[in-house]
Amino acid sequence: QFVVGVEGDLGWTNAKDSSPIAETRARWLGTARARVGFAFDTVMPYLTGGFAFGNIRTSDNVTFSTSKTMTGWTVGGGLEAALWNNWTAKAEYLYVDLGDKDVNFAAGVTRNADFNAHVVRLGLNYRF
């Protein structure tokens, strides 16, 4: 009944944070995680956590922009349920933190760009 596994994902996103002078936008986001759960008949609650990475674009809303792949961590949990044959459905929550970096704009202006997100997703899975 105790289940341990690994899971990875990669997806496009358009999450952003902006101010009057700058904008930080995530273009894509991925994770590589361990997953630990306990199966009760056809339902399995689980905890998950591991490595996160994503492409973060920072711009000054006028002329300058930079893009960098940042790395960090993720943690969360979910519930997976067996449907029929090899099909399962899941609902999952992840907190993702890719840390921060200083970005130097024109005229000596520096902005600290950071990225963290709350990710909620529903999924349909097929086990091979």
N, C-alpha and C positions, 0 to 999 in steps of 0.2 A: 503494500500500500504506500510505502514511502518512495517518492519519485525524485530523481536527480537528473538534470540534463543541462544542455547548453543551447543557447538561442542567439541568433544574430538577425539584424534587420538593417535596411538602408532605405531612406525615403526622402522625397522632395518636401520642402516646407517653404513657407513665405512669412515666418514669424518675424516681427520687427519691433524695435523700440526706437522712438524718435524724440528729438527735442528741436527747438527752433534753429540750432546750429549744426546738428549732426543726426545721423541715423545709423543704427546697427541692425542688420538683417541676416537671418540664417537662411542659406540657400538649400542645403541638404543636411541631413542628420542621420547618424547610424549608431548602433550599439552592438556590443558582444557581451553576453551576460550568462551567468549561471542561474539556474532555476531550481528551486527546491519546493516540493509540494507533498501533500498527503491525500491520497485518493479515498473518497467515501463513495462507494458504489460507482456511480457514473459522473460524479462531480469532484473536482480537485482544486482547492484553494492553494495558492503558491506565493512565494516570495522570490524576488529576482533582483540581481544587482551585478554591476561590472563596469566595463569600459565604454565610454561614449566619445564620439568624434563628430565634427561637423564643419562645414565651410561657412565662415562668418565674413560678411562684407560690411565695411564701415565707410561712410562717406560724410563729407562736410556740407551736404545739401547744395553746394555751389560748383566746385571744380574738382575736388580731390576724392578719390576712393581707393580702398585697398581691400584685398581679399586674402584670407588666411584660413588654413585648416587648423582648428583648435581641438584639443583633446581634454577629456575630463572623466567624470564618473556618472553613474546612474543607479537608482535604486527604486524599487516599487513592488507591486503585487498584483494579483489578479485571480480570476476564477475561470477554470476551463471545464466544459461539460461535454460528455460523449453524446453524439446525436444518433448516428447509425453507421454500421460497418466501421470504416476508418475515419469518419468525419467527426470533428469536434468544433465547438464554438467557444470563444473566449472574450472576456472583458478585462482590460488591463489599464493600470495607472503607472506611469513612470515620472520620476523627478530627474531631470537632466541638468548637470552643471558642467559647463565647458571652461570655467575659469574666466580670467580676464587678461587683457593686454593693453598697453599704452600705444596709442596711434598718434603720430606727429603729423599735423596738418600744416598748411602754409602759414607764414608769419609767426612761427614758433608756438602755435596753439597745439596743446596735447589733450587728447580725450581718452579716458579709460573706457574701453569697450569690453563689456562682459556679456555672457549669454547663459541664462538658465531658463528652463521651461518645465511646465507641467503638461504631460502628454497623456491623453486618454484615448484609447482605441478599442474597437471591436474587431474581432477576427473570425474567420472561418478557415479551419485547417484540415489538411488531408495527410494522414500518416502513411508513409510508404513502407 
